Amino acid sequence: MPIVSMMEILEDAKKGGYAVGCFNCIDLATARGVLDAAVDENAPVILCHAQVHFKYSPLESVAPIMQSEASRARTAVALMLDHGEDFETAVRAMFCGVNAVMYDGSKLTYEENIRRTREVVNVAHAIDVAVEGEIGRIVRPVDAGADGHDDSSLVDDESLYTDPDEAADYVEKTGVDALACAFGTVHGVYRKAPRLDFDRLAAIALKAKAPIVMHGGSGLTEADVKEAIRNGVRKINYYTNMALYAGRRLKELLNSCEEPFYHNVTVWAREAIYEDARKAIRLFRN
């Protein structure tokens, strides 16, 4: 079916009280595995490619793969740039065919984040591309295996959490369509149980009046995920658990195979991605 607007997908999620999975795709195996899972769950899905993953797969190579596979999928699919770190990359992604971009200005000052996000929004909305912004800072620790660069001590730094009033101001001044916020999650592997501030999350959702996005959700318990959804999360970015599950499954199969052929590895990878993505999609919708 045709690729659909991310905002159409998120509006349906709001009405239904569930969250939509946004899965990082670095190659054909991940794209096909995720889409097969979404089709079998009869669920909408968002495929994305993150700027930190360009070193594995160039944007100009992965975007056409996502477009081709999504256009043939029997479910609603949107395509997105994840964690774009500059204006130029956001515009590149638009011209590569995604219909949503995330601009991550969370390392900037509040005022500069607003200014630069607004620049992206002005271009994106002119060509019907949705924009997700980030206010607060979702930490990416160096020891978490997610291309991290933040000191691990920042994981518990509540000063980096999103302020609900600033979230509302940010959405109004930038015009973003969706909002990534910080309430205790982190990117990558969790080294200890997170301290999640669900009251803060609920206040952000109430005041910002935009679909709320949770990044760093791979290490949470099922109960935590469900509580986040109950408190307003409508989009969940998901990659670390899926990549770990696939890597561990491949290790098992390679160790048990006397003559491993590369083409078999690509099939095993797709099957493993499918298994974990389907489990995640089911959790996000229940």
Contacts in CASP RR format, 6 or more apart in sequence:
PFRMAT RR
TARGET T0000
AUTHOR 0000-0000-0000
METHOD contacts of the structure
MODEL  1
MPIVSMMEILEDAKKGGYAVGCFNCIDLATARGVLDAAVDENAPVILCHA
QVHFKYSPLESVAPIMQSEASRARTAVALMLDHGEDFETAVRAMFCGVNA
VMYDGSKLTYEENIRRTREVVNVAHAIDVAVEGEIGRIVRPVDAGADGHD
DSSLVDDESLYTDPDEAADYVEKTGVDALACAFGTVHGVYRKAPRLDFDR
LAAIALKAKAPIVMHGGSGLTEADVKEAIRNGVRKINYYTNMALYAGRRL
KELLNSCEEPFYHNVTVWAREAIYEDARKAIRLFRN
1 71 0 8 1.000
1 73 0 8 1.000
1 74 0 8 1.000
1 75 0 8 1.000
1 76 0 8 1.000
1 77 0 8 1.000
2 71 0 8 1.000
3 67 0 8 1.000
3 70 0 8 1.000
3 71 0 8 1.000
3 77 0 8 1.000
3 78 0 8 1.000
3 79 0 8 1.000
3 99 0 8 1.000
4 44 0 8 1.000
4 76 0 8 1.000
4 77 0 8 1.000
4 78 0 8 1.000
5 78 0 8 1.000
5 99 0 8 1.000
5 128 0 8 1.000
5 130 0 8 1.000
6 46 0 8 1.000
6 78 0 8 1.000
6 80 0 8 1.000
6 99 0 8 1.000
6 100 0 8 1.000
6 130 0 8 1.000
6 177 0 8 1.000
6 178 0 8 1.000
7 130 0 8 1.000
7 177 0 8 1.000
7 178 0 8 1.000
7 211 0 8 1.000
8 76 0 8 1.000
9 20 0 8 1.000
9 44 0 8 1.000
9 46 0 8 1.000
9 76 0 8 1.000
9 78 0 8 1.000
10 20 0 8 1.000
10 178 0 8 1.000
10 211 0 8 1.000
10 234 0 8 1.000
10 235 0 8 1.000
11 211 0 8 1.000
12 44 0 8 1.000
13 19 0 8 1.000
13 20 0 8 1.000
13 44 0 8 1.000
13 211 0 8 1.000
13 234 0 8 1.000
13 235 0 8 1.000
14 211 0 8 1.000
14 234 0 8 1.000
17 229 0 8 1.000
17 234 0 8 1.000
18 229 0 8 1.000
18 234 0 8 1.000
18 284 0 8 1.000
18 285 0 8 1.000
18 286 0 8 1.000
19 214 0 8 1.000
19 228 0 8 1.000
19 229 0 8 1.000
19 233 0 8 1.000
19 234 0 8 1.000
19 235 0 8 1.000
19 236 0 8 1.000
19 284 0 8 1.000
19 285 0 8 1.000
20 43 0 8 1.000
20 44 0 8 1.000
20 45 0 8 1.000
20 46 0 8 1.000
20 234 0 8 1.000
20 235 0 8 1.000
20 236 0 8 1.000
20 284 0 8 1.000
21 45 0 8 1.000
21 46 0 8 1.000
21 235 0 8 1.000
21 236 0 8 1.000
21 237 0 8 1.000
21 238 0 8 1.000
21 280 0 8 1.000
21 281 0 8 1.000
21 284 0 8 1.000
22 45 0 8 1.000
22 46 0 8 1.000
22 47 0 8 1.000
22 48 0 8 1.000
22 80 0 8 1.000
22 82 0 8 1.000
22 213 0 8 1.000
22 235 0 8 1.000
22 236 0 8 1.000
22 237 0 8 1.000
22 238 0 8 1.000
23 30 0 8 1.000
23 34 0 8 1.000
23 45 0 8 1.000
23 46 0 8 1.000
23 47 0 8 1.000
23 48 0 8 1.000
23 237 0 8 1.000
23 238 0 8 1.000
23 239 0 8 1.000
23 242 0 8 1.000
23 277 0 8 1.000
23 280 0 8 1.000
24 30 0 8 1.000
24 48 0 8 1.000
24 49 0 8 1.000
24 50 0 8 1.000
24 53 0 8 1.000
24 82 0 8 1.000
24 237 0 8 1.000
24 238 0 8 1.000
24 239 0 8 1.000
24 242 0 8 1.000
25 31 0 8 1.000
25 34 0 8 1.000
25 47 0 8 1.000
25 48 0 8 1.000
25 49 0 8 1.000
25 62 0 8 1.000
25 65 0 8 1.000
25 66 0 8 1.000
26 49 0 8 1.000
26 53 0 8 1.000
26 56 0 8 1.000
26 57 0 8 1.000
26 62 0 8 1.000
27 56 0 8 1.000
27 57 0 8 1.000
27 62 0 8 1.000
27 65 0 8 1.000
28 65 0 8 1.000
28 69 0 8 1.000
28 266 0 8 1.000
28 270 0 8 1.000
29 266 0 8 1.000
29 269 0 8 1.000
29 270 0 8 1.000
29 273 0 8 1.000
30 242 0 8 1.000
30 269 0 8 1.000
30 270 0 8 1.000
30 273 0 8 1.000
31 47 0 8 1.000
31 62 0 8 1.000
31 65 0 8 1.000
31 66 0 8 1.000
31 69 0 8 1.000
31 70 0 8 1.000
32 69 0 8 1.000
32 270 0 8 1.000
32 273 0 8 1.000
33 270 0 8 1.000
33 271 0 8 1.000
33 273 0 8 1.000
33 274 0 8 1.000
33 277 0 8 1.000
34 45 0 8 1.000
34 47 0 8 1.000
34 273 0 8 1.000
34 274 0 8 1.000
34 277 0 8 1.000
35 45 0 8 1.000
35 47 0 8 1.000
35 69 0 8 1.000
35 70 0 8 1.000
35 73 0 8 1.000
35 75 0 8 1.000
35 77 0 8 1.000
36 270 0 8 1.000
36 274 0 8 1.000
37 45 0 8 1.000
37 273 0 8 1.000
37 274 0 8 1.000
37 275 0 8 1.000
37 277 0 8 1.000
37 278 0 8 1.000
37 281 0 8 1.000
38 44 0 8 1.000
38 45 0 8 1.000
38 73 0 8 1.000
38 75 0 8 1.000
38 77 0 8 1.000
38 277 0 8 1.000
38 281 0 8 1.000
39 73 0 8 1.000
39 74 0 8 1.000
39 75 0 8 1.000
40 278 0 8 1.000
41 278 0 8 1.000
41 281 0 8 1.000
41 282 0 8 1.000
41 285 0 8 1.000
42 75 0 8 1.000
43 75 0 8 1.000
43 281 0 8 1.000
43 285 0 8 1.000
44 75 0 8 1.000
44 76 0 8 1.000
44 77 0 8 1.000
44 78 0 8 1.000
45 75 0 8 1.000
45 76 0 8 1.000
45 77 0 8 1.000
45 78 0 8 1.000
45 281 0 8 1.000
46 77 0 8 1.000
46 78 0 8 1.000
46 79 0 8 1.000
46 80 0 8 1.000
46 100 0 8 1.000
46 235 0 8 1.000
47 66 0 8 1.000
47 69 0 8 1.000
47 70 0 8 1.000
47 77 0 8 1.000
47 78 0 8 1.000
47 79 0 8 1.000
47 80 0 8 1.000
48 79 0 8 1.000
48 80 0 8 1.000
48 81 0 8 1.000
48 82 0 8 1.000
48 98 0 8 1.000
48 102 0 8 1.000
48 237 0 8 1.000
49 57 0 8 1.000
49 59 0 8 1.000
49 62 0 8 1.000
49 63 0 8 1.000
49 66 0 8 1.000
49 80 0 8 1.000
49 81 0 8 1.000
49 82 0 8 1.000
49 93 0 8 1.000
49 98 0 8 1.000
50 81 0 8 1.000
50 82 0 8 1.000
50 83 0 8 1.000
50 84 0 8 1.000
50 239 0 8 1.000
51 59 0 8 1.000
51 81 0 8 1.000
51 82 0 8 1.000
51 83 0 8 1.000
51 84 0 8 1.000
51 85 0 8 1.000
51 89 0 8 1.000
52 83 0 8 1.000
52 146 0 8 1.000
52 147 0 8 1.000
53 147 0 8 1.000
59 81 0 8 1.000
59 89 0 8 1.000
59 92 0 8 1.000
59 93 0 8 1.000
59 96 0 8 1.000
60 92 0 8 1.000
60 96 0 8 1.000
63 79 0 8 1.000
63 93 0 8 1.000
63 96 0 8 1.000
63 97 0 8 1.000
63 98 0 8 1.000
64 96 0 8 1.000
66 79 0 8 1.000
66 98 0 8 1.000
67 79 0 8 1.000
67 97 0 8 1.000
70 77 0 8 1.000
70 79 0 8 1.000
78 99 0 8 1.000
78 100 0 8 1.000
78 130 0 8 1.000
79 97 0 8 1.000
79 98 0 8 1.000
79 99 0 8 1.000
79 100 0 8 1.000
80 98 0 8 1.000
80 99 0 8 1.000
80 100 0 8 1.000
80 101 0 8 1.000
80 102 0 8 1.000
80 132 0 8 1.000
81 89 0 8 1.000
81 90 0 8 1.000
81 93 0 8 1.000
81 98 0 8 1.000
81 100 0 8 1.000
81 101 0 8 1.000
81 102 0 8 1.000
82 102 0 8 1.000
82 237 0 8 1.000
83 102 0 8 1.000
83 104 0 8 1.000
84 90 0 8 1.000
84 93 0 8 1.000
84 101 0 8 1.000
84 102 0 8 1.000
84 103 0 8 1.000
84 104 0 8 1.000
85 104 0 8 1.000
85 105 0 8 1.000
87 103 0 8 1.000
87 116 0 8 1.000
87 119 0 8 1.000
87 120 0 8 1.000
90 101 0 8 1.000
90 103 0 8 1.000
90 120 0 8 1.000
90 123 0 8 1.000
90 124 0 8 1.000
91 123 0 8 1.000
93 101 0 8 1.000
94 101 0 8 1.000
94 123 0 8 1.000
94 124 0 8 1.000
94 127 0 8 1.000
94 129 0 8 1.000
98 129 0 8 1.000
99 128 0 8 1.000
99 129 0 8 1.000
99 130 0 8 1.000
100 129 0 8 1.000
100 130 0 8 1.000
100 131 0 8 1.000
100 132 0 8 1.000
100 177 0 8 1.000
101 120 0 8 1.000
101 124 0 8 1.000
101 129 0 8 1.000
101 130 0 8 1.000
101 131 0 8 1.000
101 132 0 8 1.000
102 131 0 8 1.000
102 132 0 8 1.000
102 133 0 8 1.000
102 134 0 8 1.000
102 180 0 8 1.000
103 116 0 8 1.000
103 117 0 8 1.000
103 120 0 8 1.000
103 131 0 8 1.000
103 132 0 8 1.000
103 133 0 8 1.000
103 134 0 8 1.000
104 133 0 8 1.000
104 134 0 8 1.000
104 180 0 8 1.000
105 112 0 8 1.000
105 113 0 8 1.000
105 116 0 8 1.000
105 117 0 8 1.000
105 133 0 8 1.000
105 134 0 8 1.000
106 113 0 8 1.000
106 134 0 8 1.000
106 135 0 8 1.000
106 136 0 8 1.000
106 137 0 8 1.000
106 138 0 8 1.000
106 182 0 8 1.000
107 137 0 8 1.000
108 116 0 8 1.000
110 135 0 8 1.000
110 166 0 8 1.000
110 170 0 8 1.000
113 134 0 8 1.000
113 135 0 8 1.000
113 170 0 8 1.000
114 170 0 8 1.000
114 173 0 8 1.000
114 174 0 8 1.000
117 131 0 8 1.000
117 133 0 8 1.000
117 170 0 8 1.000
117 174 0 8 1.000
117 176 0 8 1.000
118 173 0 8 1.000
118 174 0 8 1.000
118 175 0 8 1.000
120 131 0 8 1.000
121 131 0 8 1.000
121 174 0 8 1.000
121 175 0 8 1.000
121 176 0 8 1.000
123 129 0 8 1.000
124 130 0 8 1.000
124 131 0 8 1.000
125 131 0 8 1.000
130 177 0 8 1.000
130 178 0 8 1.000
131 174 0 8 1.000
131 175 0 8 1.000
131 176 0 8 1.000
131 177 0 8 1.000
131 178 0 8 1.000
132 176 0 8 1.000
132 177 0 8 1.000
132 178 0 8 1.000
132 179 0 8 1.000
132 180 0 8 1.000
132 213 0 8 1.000
132 235 0 8 1.000
133 170 0 8 1.000
133 174 0 8 1.000
133 176 0 8 1.000
133 178 0 8 1.000
133 179 0 8 1.000
133 180 0 8 1.000
134 179 0 8 1.000
134 180 0 8 1.000
134 181 0 8 1.000
134 182 0 8 1.000
134 215 0 8 1.000
135 162 0 8 1.000
135 163 0 8 1.000
135 166 0 8 1.000
135 167 0 8 1.000
135 170 0 8 1.000
135 179 0 8 1.000
135 180 0 8 1.000
135 181 0 8 1.000
136 160 0 8 1.000
136 161 0 8 1.000
136 162 0 8 1.000
136 163 0 8 1.000
136 166 0 8 1.000
136 181 0 8 1.000
136 182 0 8 1.000
137 160 0 8 1.000
137 182 0 8 1.000
138 180 0 8 1.000
138 182 0 8 1.000
138 184 0 8 1.000
138 185 0 8 1.000
138 186 0 8 1.000
138 187 0 8 1.000
138 215 0 8 1.000
138 216 0 8 1.000
139 150 0 8 1.000
139 154 0 8 1.000
139 155 0 8 1.000
139 157 0 8 1.000
139 160 0 8 1.000
139 182 0 8 1.000
139 186 0 8 1.000
139 187 0 8 1.000
140 146 0 8 1.000
140 147 0 8 1.000
140 148 0 8 1.000
140 149 0 8 1.000
140 150 0 8 1.000
140 186 0 8 1.000
140 187 0 8 1.000
140 188 0 8 1.000
141 148 0 8 1.000
141 150 0 8 1.000
141 151 0 8 1.000
141 152 0 8 1.000
141 154 0 8 1.000
141 155 0 8 1.000
141 186 0 8 1.000
141 187 0 8 1.000
141 188 0 8 1.000
141 191 0 8 1.000
142 148 0 8 1.000
142 149 0 8 1.000
142 150 0 8 1.000
142 151 0 8 1.000
142 152 0 8 1.000
143 152 0 8 1.000
143 191 0 8 1.000
144 152 0 8 1.000
144 186 0 8 1.000
144 187 0 8 1.000
144 188 0 8 1.000
144 189 0 8 1.000
144 190 0 8 1.000
144 191 0 8 1.000
144 240 0 8 1.000
145 188 0 8 1.000
145 189 0 8 1.000
145 240 0 8 1.000
146 187 0 8 1.000
146 188 0 8 1.000
146 189 0 8 1.000
146 239 0 8 1.000
146 240 0 8 1.000
148 187 0 8 1.000
148 188 0 8 1.000
152 191 0 8 1.000
154 160 0 8 1.000
155 186 0 8 1.000
155 191 0 8 1.000
155 192 0 8 1.000
155 194 0 8 1.000
156 195 0 8 1.000
158 197 0 8 1.000
160 182 0 8 1.000
161 182 0 8 1.000
161 183 0 8 1.000
161 184 0 8 1.000
161 197 0 8 1.000
161 200 0 8 1.000
162 181 0 8 1.000
162 182 0 8 1.000
162 183 0 8 1.000
162 200 0 8 1.000
162 204 0 8 1.000
164 200 0 8 1.000
164 203 0 8 1.000
164 204 0 8 1.000
164 206 0 8 1.000
164 207 0 8 1.000
164 208 0 8 1.000
165 207 0 8 1.000
167 179 0 8 1.000
167 181 0 8 1.000
167 204 0 8 1.000
167 207 0 8 1.000
167 208 0 8 1.000
168 207 0 8 1.000
168 208 0 8 1.000
168 209 0 8 1.000
170 176 0 8 1.000
170 179 0 8 1.000
170 208 0 8 1.000
171 179 0 8 1.000
171 208 0 8 1.000
171 209 0 8 1.000
171 210 0 8 1.000
176 210 0 8 1.000
177 210 0 8 1.000
177 211 0 8 1.000
178 210 0 8 1.000
178 211 0 8 1.000
178 212 0 8 1.000
178 213 0 8 1.000
178 234 0 8 1.000
178 235 0 8 1.000
179 204 0 8 1.000
179 208 0 8 1.000
179 210 0 8 1.000
179 211 0 8 1.000
179 212 0 8 1.000
179 213 0 8 1.000
180 212 0 8 1.000
180 213 0 8 1.000
180 214 0 8 1.000
180 215 0 8 1.000
180 237 0 8 1.000
181 201 0 8 1.000
181 204 0 8 1.000
181 208 0 8 1.000
181 212 0 8 1.000
181 213 0 8 1.000
181 214 0 8 1.000
183 196 0 8 1.000
183 197 0 8 1.000
183 198 0 8 1.000
183 200 0 8 1.000
183 201 0 8 1.000
183 204 0 8 1.000
184 194 0 8 1.000
184 195 0 8 1.000
184 196 0 8 1.000
184 197 0 8 1.000
185 194 0 8 1.000
185 196 0 8 1.000
185 214 0 8 1.000
185 215 0 8 1.000
185 216 0 8 1.000
185 217 0 8 1.000
185 220 0 8 1.000
186 194 0 8 1.000
186 216 0 8 1.000
187 215 0 8 1.000
187 216 0 8 1.000
187 240 0 8 1.000
188 216 0 8 1.000
188 218 0 8 1.000
188 219 0 8 1.000
188 240 0 8 1.000
189 218 0 8 1.000
189 219 0 8 1.000
189 240 0 8 1.000
189 244 0 8 1.000
190 219 0 8 1.000
190 220 0 8 1.000
194 219 0 8 1.000
194 220 0 8 1.000
194 224 0 8 1.000
196 220 0 8 1.000
196 224 0 8 1.000
196 227 0 8 1.000
196 228 0 8 1.000
198 227 0 8 1.000
198 228 0 8 1.000
198 231 0 8 1.000
201 212 0 8 1.000
201 228 0 8 1.000
201 231 0 8 1.000
201 232 0 8 1.000
201 233 0 8 1.000
202 231 0 8 1.000
202 232 0 8 1.000
204 212 0 8 1.000
205 212 0 8 1.000
205 231 0 8 1.000
205 232 0 8 1.000
205 233 0 8 1.000
211 234 0 8 1.000
211 235 0 8 1.000
212 232 0 8 1.000
212 233 0 8 1.000
212 234 0 8 1.000
212 235 0 8 1.000
213 233 0 8 1.000
213 234 0 8 1.000
213 235 0 8 1.000
213 236 0 8 1.000
213 237 0 8 1.000
214 228 0 8 1.000
214 233 0 8 1.000
214 235 0 8 1.000
214 236 0 8 1.000
214 237 0 8 1.000
215 237 0 8 1.000
216 237 0 8 1.000
216 240 0 8 1.000
217 225 0 8 1.000
217 236 0 8 1.000
217 237 0 8 1.000
217 238 0 8 1.000
218 238 0 8 1.000
218 239 0 8 1.000
218 240 0 8 1.000
218 241 0 8 1.000
218 242 0 8 1.000
219 240 0 8 1.000
219 241 0 8 1.000
220 228 0 8 1.000
222 283 0 8 1.000
225 236 0 8 1.000
225 283 0 8 1.000
225 284 0 8 1.000
226 283 0 8 1.000
226 286 0 8 1.000
228 236 0 8 1.000
229 284 0 8 1.000
236 280 0 8 1.000
236 284 0 8 1.000
238 277 0 8 1.000
238 280 0 8 1.000
241 276 0 8 1.000
241 280 0 8 1.000
242 273 0 8 1.000
242 276 0 8 1.000
242 277 0 8 1.000
242 280 0 8 1.000
245 272 0 8 1.000
245 275 0 8 1.000
245 276 0 8 1.000
246 269 0 8 1.000
246 272 0 8 1.000
246 273 0 8 1.000
246 276 0 8 1.000
247 269 0 8 1.000
247 272 0 8 1.000
249 268 0 8 1.000
249 271 0 8 1.000
249 272 0 8 1.000
249 275 0 8 1.000
250 265 0 8 1.000
250 268 0 8 1.000
250 269 0 8 1.000
250 272 0 8 1.000
253 260 0 8 1.000
253 268 0 8 1.000
254 260 0 8 1.000
254 265 0 8 1.000
257 264 0 8 1.000
END
